[in-house]
Amino acid sequence: MASTLVNLVKKVQGITLTRAEKVAAASARIFGTHIGNGLQSGRKELRKNLAGPQYMSWYVRPIGKTDPLFEKPNEEDRVTKLQRLSRRGKTTPKKGSGKRALKKK
């Protein structure tokens, strides 16, 4: 493909770009790729995943961990549902008292 240096020289001299060069430039704009000229540009470092403080600042920290007065919105509903199920005997069995464990005894 055409290099950016050649494109710059052609634009300065007033020479129009070839069809292949125009397509290469358009695809580079659309897909965010780089038309290189063989020199190191540092784009590889910029494409790496974030690490350290940048990574931590990207995500919002959960409120429940930092604020002791914060109550989970569905916690009360969950507790009442578990109580209702336990009255009917539909809760999960305690460890070691399931069907399979009782068969072995």
N, C-alpha and C positions, 0 to 999 in steps of 0.2 A: 504494500500500500504506500501511498504517498506520505512523505514525512512533513512535519509541520514547518520545518525550515524551508523546504522547497516551496510550500504554499505561501509562506511569508515573502519569499523572494519574488514569486510570480505576481503576488498582489502589488508589491512595490513597483515592479517593472510594468504593470498594467496588462500582463498576460492573463487570459482567462483560464480557469481550471478545466481540466478534462472531465468527462462525464464520470469516469471511475473515481477521480479525486473528489468530485462533488458528492457522490454516493458514499464514499468512505467518510467524509466529513459529516454528512447527515446522519449516518449510522452511529458515529462517535457521539454526536450530540444527543441522539435519541436514547441510546443504550448506556451512556455514561462511560464509554471506553476511551482509551487514550491512543491517539495516533502517534507512536513514538518515532524518534529519529535515531535510535540506537544509544542514546545517552540516559544515564540514571536520572529519574525525575523525583523519586521519593513517594510516588503514588502507592507503592506497595506498603509502605509504613502507614499511610493514611487509611488504607482499606482494612487494616487489622482490626480485630475486635477491641472494644474499649477495655481498659484495665485500670485498677486502682481507684483514685478519687472520681475520675470521669464515670466509671462504671457505677459507683455507689450513688453519685448524684443523679443518674438517669432514672433510677427506680425510687418510688415513694416508699418511705418506711411505714410499716403498719402502726396504727395509732395505739392499739391494745398493748403493745410492748413498752411504749414510752409513757403512757398516761394511766396511772393506777385507778382513776375514777371512771375510765371508759368501760362500758358494759357492752357485750356483744348483743346485737339486735335480736337474734333468734335464739339466744340461750334459754330464755324463759319458756318459749314454745317447745324447745327440745326437751327440757326437763319435764314439763307436763306430759308430753307424749310418752316419754320413758316410764313415768309413773302410771299412766293409763295402760300401757302395754304390760307392765309388771303385774298389775292387778289381774290381768287376764292370763298371765303366765306365758307371755309371748316374747320375753326378752331373750337375749343371747345367753346360752348356758355358761356357767363358770368353767374355767379351764380344767379339763380333766373329767368333766361330768357330761360330756356329749354322748351321742349315740355310739360312736365308734369306741370310745373309751369304756363304756359300760359293757360292750360285747366281749371285751378281752378279760373282764374280771370273772 
